[in-house]
Amino acid sequence: MRSPRRRTLTATATAALLLGAAACGSEEAKGPATAVALSQGFPPTAAQAKAQLNTLAVAWGKNWQTYKRSEFGDGWSDDVDAPGGRNGCDTRDDVLRRDLDDLREGDRNRCVVISGTLHDPYTGKNLPYYYRRASQIQTDHVVALGAAWRAGAWAWTPKKRLTYANDLDVLLAADKTANYEKSSKTPDKWKPANKAFWCEYGRRWTGIKAKYALTVTAPEKQALQDLLASCR
């Protein structure tokens, strides 16, 4: 299974991103879709992820009983210094524009996704998306907010937690049922049913933990080693 689609920013696309950001909120905005900015080099390669995993502190989770979703802000925010931040578009729309194929964006508001198809990384299913219709697609924090909280986010500032919650590197469009089953479980307790995605899942999980200097438990580290061992 191929990875969720990523768009490389050429000089032209970069210019379109800068010009289109202001227009995204305008009902009169027209023209080609803007690109979604992503971190260079994310997710890490298997070799990079293995090296990063060895640098992560191993510790049991803390303060799990104090976790609240509101600690990471109220809903999606574009007002963050993270991939996708300050581009004038809603975080969820950025995820859809990045991860869906057969993409159709709004003529008036290029931030809005009208329709598309997700090749779901967790199940391998093809899931349709239509604007303002019930969808099987959700926006998943790969390292869930609750898991991040236990691994060190409890000690962060509110601003850093808001940034984490809206960082496109942390997010994937995914099947709703699989997302519910995953919840805030670590890889020793849940892995995608789609084994073809195990390598990338391990790379993304490790990359996120390294990017935000989050801890891993001993069973979690072993599970990540097993996921990364599946990389070919």
Secondary structure, DSSP 8 states (H G I E B T S, - for coil): ----------HHHHHHHHHHHHHTT-TT--SS-------TT-S--HHHHHHHHHHS-B-----GGG--GGGG-SS--S-SSSTTTTSSS-HHHHHHHHH-EEEEE-SS-TTSEEEEEEE-TTT--EEEEETTS--SEEEEESS-HHHHHHTTGGGS-HHHHHHHHT-GGGEEEEEHHHHHHHTT--TTT---S-GGGHHHHHHHHHHHHHHTT--B-HHHHHHHHHHHHT--
